[in-house]
């Protein structure tokens, strides 16, 4: 693509004499630059892309976009906002795939990944050919693979490229996990949404957003996008959790769009009822537009009933039927690292879950407590460079439910690991718990998992919370290989199980 055409289409001034340059790649990471790239210098949290422009040119970049002049031997287009420019040129470079591909996007504090999977399943049951992008994995038509990037929502270049590939593969619907960070950082600018889904909201990422209201406002950006998205023959729809009071704010942001609510307690457009539940799942009823279906959802917990209702409501908005929803939800599969059981023949339960907020930990431990005949043991930590206020709250939640809990590391990043443990432990002390009796503090996560499993007896439950599907622990700026389920299996093997 010619640089002049690319920049003119995105309303970016074209550097003098640069219009005829051929652009073969859009890049923002100098390490990934290929010959013929347009390098966009994006200011980051730890690194500023402007400082890597020379490296990018050395690797083959033929032009750059920057927020201020940079000394490189290629033309530089100046913009006030490099992130917005990155999103704009990425969408143009890949020919705006989401103007042709129907798109559902899911946002909320908890349940996004599972809901994306369930929405995809309902759409597939109705005859659609789908792809999705989540914290855990990607899917393009029949091909699925792990998300190893540690990003829930990719940068704008990867988002646009992903949906372009899905379109080429014959996809008719994309389903996307839309995080508040991605929305605030304009990663989804130029992504044209037909159905926006809200799961729930509780305090999280306040270190980044500054307040719960700002966090909610970031989520609201997804719903505001409905009004400006291309008409693809699907009514623009906001699918909102009527059991979460924040839905009304989001409904107001979805100006001109149809609003569909779902819920259990509140009176909603898509009404759910939990008929019975146990350790294998829930028997539930869904009622919408005067019709009802009953099904057994093979996912544990009331929160998964909400996720299923969100998927049913999104499916209905896309043209699926309640029967399609029933068919898909009846055969739902647990997402890797979400209430995932580790089975090695041991006489107690070991469960890996991504719960890393006080609210999600409360939900999971509250679910497991009545299902556990013996002791409930929990292992958890709290990520560095993230909301510090939640650290003692995590221990307070564990103190409420668990007979024993182990405080350990999650992703300390550039913070002092010992300080993180101290801040979590404060919640345990304030709850009146005794170190060495009611809880342990073990810095190394492998050792923490091993000790929790070593202490488990028949009919106990061990919850390993916070890492879920992730395959690394970030220490400093280094990603160290780590897999929670593998750590659990290794600990069980040491005890003679699964050998």
Secondary structure by P-SEA (a helix, b strand, c coil): ccaaaaaaaacccccccccccccccccccccccccccccccccccccccccaaaaaaaacccccccccccccccbbbbbccaaaaaaaaaaaaaccccccccbbbbbcccaaaaaaaaaaaaaaaaccccccccccccccccbbbbcccccccccaaaaaaaaaaaaaacccbbbbbccaaaaaacccccccccbbbbcccccccccccccaaaaaaaaacccccccccccccccbbbbbcccccaaaaaaaacccbbbbbbbccccccccccccccccccccbbbbccccbbbbbcccccaaaaaaaaaaaaaaaaacccaaaaaaaaaaccccccccbbbbccccbbbbbbccccaaaaaaaaaaaccccccbbbbbccccccccccaaaaaaaaaaacccbbbbbbcccccccaaaaaaaaaaaaaaacccccccbbbbccaaaaaaaaaaaccccbbbbbcccccccbbbcccccccccaaaaaaaaaaaacccc
